[in-house]
Amino acid sequence: MSRSFWSCCLQQYPSKLSHIFGVSTVHHTSIHTTQFRLKESPHNVKGKSVTAQKWLRRQLNDPYVKKAREESYRCRSAFKLIEIDDKYHILKPGHVVLDCGAAPGSWSQVAVRRVNALGDDSEALMGRVIGVDLQHMNTVPGAVILKECDVTADSTQQKISSVLGKTKVNVFLSDMAPNATGIKSMDHEIIMQLCYVALTFAIRVMARQATFVCKLWQGPEQRRFEAILEQYFEQVKIIKPRASRSDSAEVFLLAKNFTPPTPKK
Ligand SMILES: C[S@@+](CC[C@H](N)C(=O)[O-])C[C@H]1O[C@@H](n2cnc3c(N)ncnc32)[C@H](O)[C@@H]1O
């Protein structure tokens, strides 16, 4: 299972840390330049690798993890989409959103709120959110969840199309990430394959003027992918949200104002 999946789970269910990893947490103070700051450290980490300990420590001290818990988001990734949307206003009440790589569900949670998929705002249009993931995932109130479904498979794409019916997607999101091997060039290639499949499917299901957001790990194929996006969208931007870890090669491509290709005669 991918680290990103586990990191999401740990953020969502910190109290279950001890069950998953057999560790508990302790507080200690550390001196910052101007103030004392409470730092949490994993406890009972005997037998865990240095990397695992470092990773657990980072999770425990990440402000976005804390914020996600406070605001009932399933993981810190929520704040990447929130930041993108606050700046570029891509999610509007009434929109139809397809969230690819949705587990554990924080982007779908954000989308449900912002497109009014639960109809909380009776004055505004009601949107729809469809979340799809390879993994098992819990339901997200207000969203249709297709779990254990591979977005790259024809059968999944048919399922999505039948959920959509005659409606088209206004916002296509892909936060899909493969299990990282740690070999940068290989991980880049694999995630780019997901990006190409996502875009090919998006072109079939998106409405005119739709928005496409796609996560990738930077590398040589990125520029070619951007050039293809530029053929279909008026505006293409590379975004590194503050919530995206600075030591990660992750960036998001935001493509706005889709023009569908003219059908061949
Ligand atoms: C970083 S997580 C997504 C987090 C999610 N955006 C959230 O906020 O909760 C990446 C997800 O992509 C999923 N994924 C990877 N390849 C996929 C594929 N081919 N089809 C569907 N989901 C995929 C993984 O299972 C994983 O859950």
The ligand as an SDF file (V2000), in Angstrom:
LIG
                    3D

 27 29  0  0  0  0  0  0  0  0999 V2000
   -2.6700   11.1180   -2.5630 C   0  0  0  0  0  0  0  0  0  0  0  0
   -3.9400    9.9260   -2.5400 S   0  0  0  0  0  0  0  0  0  0  0  0
   -5.3500   10.9100   -2.8350 C   0  0  0  0  0  0  0  0  0  0  0  0
   -5.8070   11.6930   -1.6510 C   0  0  0  0  0  0  0  0  0  0  0  0
   -7.1720   12.3240   -1.8830 C   0  0  0  0  0  0  0  0  0  0  0  0
   -7.1010   13.3730   -2.8940 N   0  0  0  0  0  0  0  0  0  0  0  0
   -7.7340   12.9150   -0.6410 C   0  0  0  0  0  0  0  0  0  0  0  0
   -7.6810   14.1400   -0.5240 O   0  0  0  0  0  0  0  0  0  0  0  0
   -8.2300   12.1740    0.2090 O   0  0  0  0  0  0  0  0  0  0  0  0
   -3.7080    9.1380   -4.1100 C   0  0  0  0  0  0  0  0  0  0  0  0
   -4.7450    8.0960   -4.4120 C   0  0  0  0  0  0  0  0  0  0  0  0
   -4.6590    7.7440   -5.7900 O   0  0  0  0  0  0  0  0  0  0  0  0
   -5.1660    6.4400   -5.9020 C   0  0  0  0  0  0  0  0  0  0  0  0
   -4.8650    5.8630   -7.2240 N   0  0  0  0  0  0  0  0  0  0  0  0
   -3.6560    5.5950   -7.7590 C   0  0  0  0  0  0  0  0  0  0  0  0
   -3.7910    5.0480   -8.9790 N   0  0  0  0  0  0  0  0  0  0  0  0
   -5.1240    4.9790   -9.2330 C   0  0  0  0  0  0  0  0  0  0  0  0
   -5.8970    4.4820  -10.3110 C   0  0  0  0  0  0  0  0  0  0  0  0
   -5.3160    3.9560  -11.4000 N   0  0  0  0  0  0  0  0  0  0  0  0
   -7.2340    4.5350  -10.2240 N   0  0  0  0  0  0  0  0  0  0  0  0
   -7.8280    5.0550   -9.1180 C   0  0  0  0  0  0  0  0  0  0  0  0
   -7.1490    5.5460   -8.0650 N   0  0  0  0  0  0  0  0  0  0  0  0
   -5.8190    5.5030   -8.1020 C   0  0  0  0  0  0  0  0  0  0  0  0
   -4.5080    5.7190   -4.7400 C   0  0  0  0  0  0  0  0  0  0  0  0
   -5.1940    4.5480   -4.4270 O   0  0  0  0  0  0  0  0  0  0  0  0
   -4.5750    6.7850   -3.6440 C   0  0  0  0  0  0  0  0  0  0  0  0
   -5.6730    6.5760   -2.8030 O   0  0  0  0  0  0  0  0  0  0  0  0
  1  2  1  0
  2  3  1  0
  2 10  1  0
  3  4  1  0
  4  5  1  0
  5  6  1  0
  5  7  1  0
  7  8  2  0
  7  9  1  0
 10 11  1  0
 11 12  1  0
 11 26  1  0
 12 13  1  0
 13 14  1  0
 13 24  1  0
 14 15  1  0
 14 23  1  0
 15 16  2  0
 16 17  1  0
 17 18  1  0
 17 23  2  0
 18 19  1  0
 18 20  2  0
 20 21  1  0
 21 22  2  0
 22 23  1  0
 24 25  1  0
 24 26  1  0
 26 27  1  0
M  CHG  2   2   1   9  -1
M  END
$$$$
